[in-house]
């Protein structure tokens, strides 16, 4: 059992968990998180308690089912990995392919989940959290978790990638899920003003989806929301208001406001 816990995948998950926990502890002590809270009065203990129960049930069911599915596909030879030493551009191309295909997959299924009867049967449980927190990431119905998590084995069955690419895909799933549900905005003010970065979602972007229930469907990017007109019209203005409030709160508490470029 100890040997299985010490393999690369488990160690990576452990280090990510410790990193997040350390960051939260430091943020609470310094007041850094308080200055960047998206919905300052949104947290409700009753919802958080329910999220704990839903998360445990979801992990128990989908962890077993998705793990079994992946093992069966590997055993059957449907999932294989490139064993030759990869070049950096091969890893980059494979990762970019996964990143944008998953974003497309997530966007259109997410929109579908907001239509009845799919909303009531699949997605409604996740939206009980109107002010998301880290635990909201796992507070979904097992069916929704299977739909979203099923993309990885589907992708691996269609495309043969390198092990090194998987070492990027797994942390991306974990970090992005936690970040967009964190309830805190850490990105600088210029994020939505730069042509290079405005295409990637922020915590505020997804937080507004939970708060208003419509729009902002993207999982990794804002591309499909912008193309299909489903991005909330006031999202960028609300992001600026949040950054203004963060700077004022930081100044009041005597904390650094962030990079100098944020005040531009």
DATATA-V239476 format. One record per backbone hydrogen bond with DSSP energy under -0.5 kcal/mol. NH is the residue of the N-H (numbers start at 0). CO is the residue of the C=O. If there is no record, write none. Layout:
nh = <NH | NH>
co = <CO | CO>
//
This chain:
nh = <4 | 5 | 6 | 10 | 11 | 12 | 13 | 14 | 15 | 16 | 17 | 18 | 19 | 20 | 21 | 22 | 23 | 24 | 25 | 26 | 27 | 28 | 29 | 30 | 31 | 32 | 34 | 35 | 36 | 37 | 38 | 39 | 41 | 47 | 48 | 49 | 50 | 51 | 52 | 53 | 54 | 55 | 56 | 57 | 58 | 59 | 60 | 61 | 62 | 62 | 63 | 64 | 65 | 66 | 67 | 68 | 69 | 70 | 71 | 72 | 73 | 74 | 75 | 76 | 77 | 78 | 79 | 79 | 81 | 90 | 91 | 92 | 93 | 94 | 95 | 96 | 97 | 98 | 99 | 100 | 101 | 102 | 103 | 104 | 105 | 106 | 107 | 108 | 109 | 110 | 111 | 112 | 113 | 113 | 114 | 117 | 118 | 120 | 121 | 122 | 123 | 125 | 126 | 127 | 128 | 129 | 135 | 136 | 136 | 137 | 138 | 139 | 140 | 144 | 145 | 146 | 147 | 148 | 149 | 150 | 151 | 152 | 153 | 154 | 155 | 156 | 157 | 158 | 160 | 160 | 162 | 164 | 165 | 166 | 167 | 168 | 169 | 171 | 172 | 173 | 174 | 175 | 176 | 177 | 178 | 179 | 180 | 181 | 184 | 185 | 190 | 191 | 192 | 193 | 196 | 197 | 199 | 200 | 205 | 206 | 207 | 208 | 209 | 210 | 211 | 212 | 215 | 221 | 222 | 225 | 226 | 227 | 228 | 229 | 230 | 234 | 237 | 238 | 239 | 240 | 241 | 242 | 243 | 244 | 245 | 246 | 247 | 248 | 249 | 250 | 251 | 252 | 253 | 254 | 261 | 262 | 263>
co = <0 | 1 | 3 | 6 | 7 | 8 | 9 | 10 | 11 | 12 | 13 | 14 | 15 | 16 | 17 | 18 | 19 | 20 | 21 | 22 | 23 | 24 | 25 | 26 | 26 | 26 | 30 | 32 | 33 | 182 | 182 | 37 | 38 | 43 | 44 | 45 | 46 | 47 | 48 | 49 | 50 | 51 | 52 | 53 | 54 | 55 | 56 | 57 | 57 | 58 | 59 | 60 | 61 | 62 | 63 | 64 | 65 | 66 | 67 | 68 | 69 | 70 | 71 | 73 | 72 | 72 | 77 | 155 | 160 | 86 | 87 | 88 | 89 | 90 | 91 | 92 | 93 | 94 | 95 | 96 | 97 | 98 | 99 | 100 | 101 | 102 | 103 | 104 | 105 | 106 | 107 | 108 | 109 | 110 | 111 | 114 | 114 | 116 | 117 | 117 | 118 | 122 | 122 | 124 | 125 | 127 | 132 | 132 | 133 | 134 | 134 | 137 | 121 | 140 | 141 | 142 | 143 | 144 | 145 | 147 | 148 | 148 | 149 | 150 | 151 | 152 | 153 | 154 | 79 | 158 | 81 | 161 | 161 | 162 | 164 | 164 | 165 | 167 | 168 | 169 | 170 | 171 | 172 | 173 | 174 | 175 | 176 | 178 | 35 | 183 | 187 | 188 | 189 | 189 | 193 | 193 | 196 | 219 | 201 | 202 | 203 | 204 | 205 | 206 | 207 | 208 | 229 | 198 | 198 | 221 | 222 | 223 | 224 | 224 | 224 | 231 | 233 | 234 | 235 | 236 | 237 | 238 | 239 | 240 | 241 | 242 | 243 | 244 | 245 | 246 | 247 | 248 | 250 | 249 | 258 | 259 | 260>
//
